[in-house]
Amino acid sequence: MHKLFAWNLAKTASRGAQAANQYGSSSIQGRRPSQEDRFFATDLLPGKRGCSFYAVYDGHGGDRAATYATDSMHKHFVKSSGYKANDIAKALQEAFHATELEFLNIAGREGLRDGTTAVCAVLQTEGTETTLTIAHVGDSRGVLCRAGFAVAVTEDHKPDHPAEKARIEALGGFVSFIGCWRAMGILAMSRAIGDLFLKPYVSAEPEIKSLALDAKEDEFLVIASDGVFDVFDNDQVVQIVRSAPSPEQGAHLLTSSAFAAGSLDNVTAVVVALRGYKAGAEPFVPSPREEVRLRLGPVGMALRGCAPEEPSWVNSLDWLHKTALCA
């Protein structure tokens, strides 16, 4: 336990016991004064066989938008006309729109400034075919492990992205650099649910992608808040989860490792095993420089001037495993 920081640990590990997809989840408050991350997972949606729903929400300005989305998004999804018509992409779009509209009405009545990212993944299996449909706003991210390699299935919605910047400016808004690129000089993302006082510049229109999964090569899906990706890239996330003996231990190892590597944010991850899942498939073998970065964290790296190449004195994966167990 790191006594230097107030670490109020609130983690959850779970697994779908009766479904085709096992999953694990873990969420820690980390070094933040409050926990604004939320997640939702179910492998048995009503009215359809072989349809599961997983989501991560990363709140900002408070936890109320994230909490509302956690309680409401999947309900709007199953009530949507798209769901009834077996159009999953349309169902997700309708669910995002309904969740946004309802929360903005609440925010208007109560003067709330809360907002949240959202990354929602739906897996639908029909016979031997499985399709992943993923919708997101903000910088929570989805990563697929395919034959041991990371495949990005979302792209962060950042204000400096050319298309996002053009959209904001076309509406009469602006993007400025204040520590990082910010929409209207405030928010470090260009899309989110909520953020009433930043509408219409911060959009809740989800980006949606569908892809057929390969039963042999597609091993698992990770959806996570940016507390993970502040310290790990997609390849590292896949390597860490791939080294774990189960999805739930993979989720726990990932969040604990992100904290140990210096993440300053709430950290949340959901790991979903797919048909090609291989438990503990391969150890994570970082470069000497990467071992140093994981050992010191971002603050230590900055103090060392980004740390020159040097021999490692720590086996990084072993260290991360031990740190996770100590948590």
C-alpha positions in Angstrom: 0.0 0.0 0.0 1.4 3.4 -0.9 1.0 5.6 2.2 2.2 8.7 0.4 -1.2 8.8 -1.5 -4.7 8.4 -0.2 -5.5 5.2 -1.9 -9.1 4.4 -1.2 -9.4 1.0 -2.9 -12.7 0.0 -4.4 -12.2 -2.9 -6.7 -14.6 -5.5 -8.1 -13.8 -8.8 -9.8 -16.6 -10.8 -11.5 -17.1 -13.5 -14.1 -20.0 -14.5 -16.2 -20.7 -18.0 -15.0 -23.3 -19.2 -17.4 -22.4 -17.5 -20.7 -20.2 -18.0 -23.7 -18.0 -15.1 -22.7 -16.3 -15.1 -19.3 -15.4 -11.6 -18.2 -13.6 -9.9 -15.4 -13.7 -6.3 -14.1 -11.7 -4.2 -11.7 -12.1 -0.6 -10.7 -9.8 1.4 -8.3 -10.0 4.9 -7.1 -6.3 5.2 -7.1 -4.7 8.6 -6.3 -7.8 10.7 -7.0 -9.8 12.2 -4.1 -13.0 10.5 -5.3 -14.1 7.6 -7.6 -15.8 8.9 -10.7 -15.3 5.7 -12.9 -18.2 3.3 -13.3 -18.7 0.1 -15.3 -21.5 -2.3 -16.2 -21.4 -5.9 -17.5 -24.0 -8.5 -18.3 -23.7 -11.6 -20.5 -27.4 -12.2 -20.6 -29.5 -9.5 -22.2 -33.3 -10.0 -22.2 -35.0 -11.0 -25.4 -32.0 -12.3 -27.3 -29.8 -15.3 -26.9 -26.0 -14.9 -27.2 -26.1 -11.1 -26.7 -23.9 -9.5 -24.0 -23.3 -5.8 -23.0 -20.2 -4.3 -21.4 -19.5 -0.7 -20.6 -17.0 1.6 -18.9 -17.9 5.2 -18.0 -15.3 7.8 -16.8 -17.0 10.7 -15.1 -15.6 14.3 -14.8 -16.9 17.2 -12.8 -18.5 14.7 -10.4 -19.8 11.1 -10.7 -23.5 11.8 -11.4 -23.3 11.5 -15.2 -21.3 8.3 -15.0 -23.7 6.9 -12.4 -26.7 7.8 -14.5 -25.2 6.3 -17.7 -24.4 3.1 -15.8 -28.0 2.8 -14.6 -29.6 3.8 -17.8 -27.6 3.0 -21.0 -28.2 -0.7 -21.1 -31.9 -0.2 -20.3 -32.4 2.2 -23.2 -30.4 -0.2 -25.4 -32.8 -3.1 -24.9 -35.9 -0.9 -25.2 -34.8 0.7 -28.4 -36.3 0.0 -31.8 -32.9 -1.0 -33.1 -32.6 -3.8 -30.6 -36.0 -5.1 -31.5 -35.1 -5.0 -35.2 -31.7 -6.7 -34.4 -29.8 -3.6 -35.6 -27.2 -3.3 -32.8 -25.5 -0.2 -34.2 -28.8 1.6 -34.3 -29.7 0.4 -30.9 -26.5 1.7 -29.4 -27.0 5.1 -31.1 -30.5 5.3 -29.7 -29.3 4.4 -26.3 -26.6 7.1 -26.3 -29.2 9.7 -27.5 -31.8 8.8 -24.9 -29.2 8.7 -22.0 -27.8 12.1 -23.1 -31.3 13.7 -23.4 -32.5 12.4 -20.0 -29.3 13.4 -18.2 -29.3 16.9 -19.8 -32.8 17.4 -18.5 -31.7 16.5 -15.0 -28.6 18.7 -15.3 -30.7 21.6 -16.4 -33.1 21.3 -13.5 -30.4 20.8 -10.9 -27.6 22.9 -12.4 -25.2 20.0 -12.8 -21.9 20.3 -14.7 -21.1 16.6 -14.7 -20.1 14.7 -17.8 -18.8 11.3 -18.6 -17.1 9.3 -21.3 -18.7 6.0 -22.5 -17.4 3.0 -24.2 -20.1 0.3 -24.7 -19.3 -3.1 -26.3 -22.0 -5.6 -27.5 -21.1 -9.1 -28.4 -23.7 -11.0 -30.4 -23.2 -14.7 -31.2 -25.4 -16.5 -33.8 -24.3 -20.1 -34.4 -20.6 -20.0 -35.0 -20.4 -16.3 -35.8 -19.7 -13.6 -33.3 -19.9 -9.9 -34.0 -18.5 -7.1 -31.9 -20.2 -3.7 -32.1 -18.6 -1.0 -30.0 -19.8 2.6 -29.5 -18.0 5.4 -27.6 -17.6 9.0 -26.8 -14.5 10.5 -25.1 -11.2 8.9 -24.3 -12.2 5.6 -22.7 -10.9 3.0 -25.0 -11.5 -0.5 -26.5 -8.7 -2.8 -27.5 -9.0 -6.2 -29.1 -6.3 -8.9 -28.7 -6.0 -10.7 -32.1 -3.4 -13.5 -32.3 -1.4 -11.8 -29.5 -1.4 -8.4 -31.1 -3.4 -5.3 -30.1 -6.1 -4.0 -32.5 -7.6 -0.6 -31.6 -11.3 -0.7 -31.9 -11.9 2.9 -30.8 -10.1 6.2 -31.4 -10.0 8.8 -28.6 -12.1 11.8 -29.2 -9.6 14.6 -28.6 -10.2 18.3 -29.4 -7.1 18.6 -31.5 -8.2 15.8 -33.9 -8.7 17.6 -37.2 -12.3 16.4 -37.7 -13.2 17.2 -34.1 -11.6 20.6 -34.2 -13.3 21.5 -37.5 -16.7 20.4 -36.0 -16.3 22.5 -32.9 -15.1 25.6 -34.8 -18.0 25.2 -37.4 -20.4 25.5 -34.4 -18.7 28.7 -33.3 -16.5 27.2 -30.6 -12.8 27.0 -30.2 -10.0 24.6 -29.2 -7.1 25.9 -27.1 -4.0 24.5 -25.5 -4.0 24.8 -21.7 -1.7 22.0 -20.5 -3.3 19.9 -23.2 -5.8 20.6 -26.0 -9.2 21.5 -24.6 -12.6 22.1 -26.1 -13.7 25.6 -25.2 -10.6 25.9 -23.1 -12.0 23.5 -20.5 -12.5 19.8 -21.4 -9.7 17.6 -22.6 -12.0 15.6 -24.9 -14.4 16.6 -27.7 -17.3 14.1 -27.0 -19.0 13.2 -23.8 -22.4 12.5 -22.3 -23.6 15.5 -20.1 -21.4 18.6 -19.8 -24.5 20.8 -20.2 -22.6 24.1 -20.2 -20.4 22.9 -23.1 -23.1 22.0 -25.5 -23.2 21.9 -28.5 -19.4 21.9 -28.8 -18.9 18.7 -26.8 -21.0 16.1 -28.6 -22.6 12.9 -27.3 -22.9 11.5 -30.8 -21.2 8.0 -30.5 -18.7 6.7 -33.0 -19.8 3.1 -33.7 -17.9 0.3 -35.3 -18.9 -3.3 -36.0 -16.6 -6.2 -36.9 -16.8 -9.9 -37.3 -14.6 -11.8 -34.8 -12.4 -14.7 -35.7 -13.1 -17.7 -33.5 -9.5 -18.8 -33.4 -7.5 -15.6 -33.5 -9.5 -13.1 -31.4 -8.6 -13.8 -27.8 -10.1 -11.1 -25.6 -11.5 -7.5 -25.5 -10.4 -4.9 -23.1 -12.5 -1.7 -22.4 -10.9 0.7 -20.0 -10.8 4.3 -18.7 -8.0 6.6 -19.6 -6.4 5.9 -16.2 -5.0 2.7 -17.9 -3.9 4.4 -21.1 -2.2 7.3 -19.3 0.6 4.9 -18.5 0.2 2.0 -21.0 -0.2 1.9 -24.7 -2.5 -0.6 -26.4 0.3 -3.2 -27.0 1.3 -3.1 -23.3 -2.3 -3.5 -22.2 -2.7 -6.7 -24.3 0.6 -8.1 -23.1 -0.3 -7.6 -19.4 -3.8 -9.1 -19.8 -2.4 -11.9 -21.9 0.0 -12.9 -19.1 -2.9 -13.4 -16.6 -4.5 -16.8 -15.9 -8.1 -15.6 -16.2 -10.1 -12.5 -17.4 -10.8 -11.4 -13.8 -7.2 -11.7 -12.8 -6.3 -9.9 -16.1 -8.6 -7.0 -15.2 -7.2 -6.8 -11.7 -3.5 -7.1 -12.9 -4.1 -4.3 -15.4 -5.6 -1.8 -12.9 -3.1 -2.6 -10.2 -0.2 -2.3 -12.7 -1.5 1.0 -14.0 -1.5 2.3 -10.4 1.9 0.9 -9.7 3.2 2.5 -13.0 2.1 5.9 -11.7 -1.4 6.5 -13.0 -2.8 9.6 -11.3 -6.4 8.9 -12.3 -9.2 6.5 -11.4 -8.5 3.2 -13.2 -11.2 0.8 -14.5 -11.0 -2.2 -16.9 -13.3 -4.9 -18.1 -11.7 -7.9 -19.8 -14.0 -10.2 -21.9 -12.7 -13.6 -23.0 -13.6 -14.5 -26.6 -13.6 -17.9 -28.3 -9.9 -17.8 -29.0 -9.0 -17.0 -25.4 -5.7 -18.5 -24.1 -5.2 -18.1 -20.4 -1.6 -17.0 -19.5 -0.6 -17.3 -23.1 2.6 -15.5 -23.0 4.7 -13.5 -20.5 5.2 -9.7 -20.9 8.9 -9.1 -21.7 9.5 -5.3 -21.7 12.6 -3.5 -23.0 15.1 -2.3 -20.3 13.9 1.2 -20.8 10.3 0.1 -20.4 11.2 -1.7 -17.2 12.7 1.6 -15.8 9.6 3.5 -16.8 7.3 1.0 -15.1 9.6 1.0 -12.0 9.7 4.8 -11.6 6.3 6.0 -13.0 5.8 9.2 -14.9 6.9 11.5 -12.1 10.1 9.6 -11.5 10.8 9.5 -15.2 10.4 13.3 -15.4 12.7 13.8 -12.4 15.3 11.7 -14.2 15.0 13.6 -17.4 13.1 10.8 -19.1 15.7 8.2 -18.0 18.4 7.1 -20.4 18.8 3.5 -21.5 20.2 1.4 -18.7 20.2 -2.2 -17.6 17.1 -3.2 -15.6 17.3 -4.2 -12.0 13.7 -5.4 -11.8 11.8 -8.1 -13.7 8.9 -5.9 -14.7 6.2 -8.4 -15.1 7.1 -10.2 -11.9 7.1 -6.9 -10.1 3.7 -6.0 -11.5 2.3 -9.4 -10.5 3.6 -9.0 -7.0 2.3 -5.4 -6.8 -1.2 -6.6 -7.9 -1.2 -9.4 -5.3 -0.1 -6.9 -2.5 -3.1 -4.7 -3.5 
